[in-house]
Amino acid sequence: LARLLYEEMQGKDHFELKAWVCVSDEFDIFNISKIILQSIGGGNQEFTDLNLLQVALKEKISKKRFLLVLDDVWSESYTDWEILERPFLAGAPGSKIIITTRKLSLLNKLGYNQPYNLSVLSHENALSLFCQHALGEDNFNSHPTLKPHGEGIVEKCD
């Protein structure tokens, strides 16, 4: 859902700057900030200090409307979030940060009490989605020998 929204905004001028960062297990503020800066056209400058990196990031987004997606976040450290968000306070009104996570407790700590929960797909819908990506078709009718394997993968992925 976040990817669709991000891609929808790619061709539009609503946001002056856009960045997508896959965060995953290791919440490294320095690397996340560096990737964001590079994504919004900050070049490949080398930084050895987090403060200098965040000053450069703040200058780049100052008074500009941005869209930032932090995908698959696991860290629940509020202190980490406070440090990471500092440069973004300089952005223009209307700027947005989208966080995708499986950690409801993280959203609660950050003050988001109304997350958008995605429900698990039904087995039939999950199988159809898998088939679309694997075979470019809606079902296994043309490949019946592959159906048991596809069903097994869908079950493992839940």
HUUR-V307667 format. One record per helix or strand. SS is the DSSP state (hx for helix, st for strand). FROM is the first residue (numbers start at 1). TO is the last residue. Records with the same first field share a line. If there is no record, write none. Layout:
# HUUR-V307667
SS = FROM-TO + FROM-TO
This chain:
# HUUR-V307667
hx = 2-10 + 29-39 + 50-61 + 78-90 + 104-109 + 123-135 + 144-157
st = 17-24 + 66-73 + 96-101
